Structures are given as C-alpha cells and as structure tokens.
Amino acid sequence: MEPVIRKRRVEDSSELAHCIATVWNTTYQGIVDDSFLSGLLKSEGQNAERLKNNISEQPYYFVLTLNDKIIGWVYLTLTSDFDESAAEIQALYVLSEYQGRGYGKLLYQYAVDLILKKGISRLVIGCLAGNPSNTFYEHLNGKLVGHRMFRDTYPENIYLFTLQ
C-alpha cells in the first residue's frame, strides 16, 4: 500500500501521542533528560487530550500513514518567531523503523508545497543539537543561521531554507 499524507484528525490523538512519546524516546536518548522522556511515556493519555483540544489551533498538522498506521507527521505554522517572513516546521518526525526510506523527505516536500501555495518562500526548521536529523536538514540545503534554546534548556540549531 502507498503512504498517505492527510490532515490530522481528532481520532488520531491517542495513536499520535504514543508515536510522539516513542520517537522522542528513541531520537533524544542521551540528548534530553531521561525524566523528560519517561514523562512523555507516562503522560500519553494527557498528551492525547491536549492534541484533541488543540486541533482547531493547529490547522497545518499532517500525518503520514502506511496501511492506516501513523508512521510520521509534520506540523507547521505560517509564521516563525525566528524570522517573521518565514513559515516554520515545528515538528517533522518519522518512526525509527521507517527512517531511511524517503518518508521524511516526502513530509518535508508536502510542507514545502503547502507553504509555497500560501505565497511564502522562506522556511525555518529548528533541530536539537545532537539530533542526527541535523544532517538531514543540511542535505536538504538548509543553511544553519542561528541557535536558540528549546524549553530554555536544550540548544537547538536553526536552519533557513529558501524555497522555489
């Protein structure tokens, strides 16, 4: 079956909360405090409720499914605190067992196409320092333009993309 990218739905909330906790625990082991990561696993139910409640405030949140199972997601905003003329991908993740198969690039391109349709030609993506995905964004021609702190604790690299 072919992968499908679609808008996130309320009924995705529990599965998505589990995916978020899972991918954070595999991606950020040794980068983010263990207590934070284990807290994500323990609070999946609360996070699912938060996802349900925030759905109308997050209109550009899409999931990638394969055989009706969420395997990745991208969440973007049409504005960025880092660069007011740019959109920003707030989250782009693929479950570890599906990485390296082009799904991340598929989600990235889906977001880029949507951003360009909105008349925006600049994109910002933040990626925690130490995350192997930094090389993914560099490979996509992201230019490292700065740094900021995620949750006032974790250094994040900021990449800028000029879209065409």
N, C-alpha and C positions, 0 to 999 in steps of 0.2 A: 504494500500500500504506500502511496505517496504521502510525504509530510504535508500538513495543512497548517497555515498560519491564519488565525482568526482572532477576533476581538475577545478578550477575557469576559467570561460570564459569571454571574453570581454562583452558579452551581460548580464552578471551578475552584472555589475558595479553599476548601479543605485539601484537595489534591495539590493545589499550588502552594499552600502553606507548608505542606510536607516537602515538596520539591525545593522550596527556598531553604528550609532548615537542612535538608540533605546536601544541597550543593554548597551552602556556606560551610558546612562541617567538613566537606572534602576539599574545598578550594582554599579555605583560610586557616587550616590546621597549621599551627606554628606562626601564624601572622597575626591572628586575632586571639584575644584571651579565651582560654578554654571555657571559662564560666559564661562568657557571652554566647559561645557556640552551643554549649549544652542547654543554655536558657532558651535558645531557638527551638530545640527539640522538645523541651518541656512545655513550651507555650504555643505549640502548633494550633491548638483549639482557639486560643485568644487571637492569634495572628490570622486565622481563617475568618473570624468575626470581623477583625479590622479590615481585611481585604473585602469582605462583603459590604461593609459600611462605607468604604472609600470608593466604590466602583464608579459612582457618578462624578467624583472629583478626579478620576484618572481615566480620561477618555481615550488615551493613546497607550493602552496596556494590552499587549497581544501575546497569545500563547502559541507555541508550535506543538502540534500533536502528531503522533505517529500511531496508527492503529487505535485512535481515540484515547491515547495516553499522552499527558503533557510531558514533553521531553526538554522543553526550553521556553524562554519567554523574553520579551523585550518591553520595557516601559520607557516612554519618552515624554518630554514636555517641549512645548514650542518656544520656551524661553529658558535662559540659563542665568543663574546668579553670577557665573564666572564671566560671561560675555553676553551682554544684553541683545546683541544682534544675531545670536545663535540659538538653535534648538539644543536640547541636551538629552542624551540617552542616560537615564537614571539607573537602569539595570538591563543587562543583557547576559543571560546565562543559558547554558546547555548542561544537562545532567552528564556527569563524568563518563558514563558508559556510552554516550552518544557523541562525545567530543572527537574531533579529528575527522569528521565525515562531511564537513561543509555546512552543518546546521547553524553554527554561529554566524558564518558569512551570509547565509540565507536570511537570518533575522536582521542582521546589520543592513543588508540591502533593502529589505522590506521597509525598515525605518527610514533609510535614506530616501527611498522613492516617495514615501508619505511626506517627509519634510520638504522635499523639492516641490511637490504638488502644492504645498502651502506657501510657496514663494520664498523659502528660506534656503540660503546657500552656505551656511556655516553650521557646524555641529561640534559640540563639546562632549567628551566622554571622560569621566574620572575612573581611575583604576587603582586600587590599593597597591602601594609599593609592596613588592614581594609576590604579587599575584602573577602567575605565569602568563596570564592573558595580556600583560603589557606588551609582549612580543606580537600578539595577535593584532593589537591596535596599531603597532608600528608597521606591521606587514600590510595593513590596510591604508598606509600612508598618513596615519595620524602624526601630527607634529607635537612633540612634547613642548608645551608652552608655559607650564607652571605647576604649582603644587598647592594643595590645601589639606586641611585636616578633616577626616571623616569622624563624626561623633566626638570631635575635639581630642581625639586620642590617636587615630591611625593616619599616617601620611598617605596621601592619595596623589598620584600623578594625573595631570590634566592634559588631555590630547585635544587638539583642534584639527578639524577636517574641513577643507574647502570642497564643497560638493558641486558636481557638474551633472 
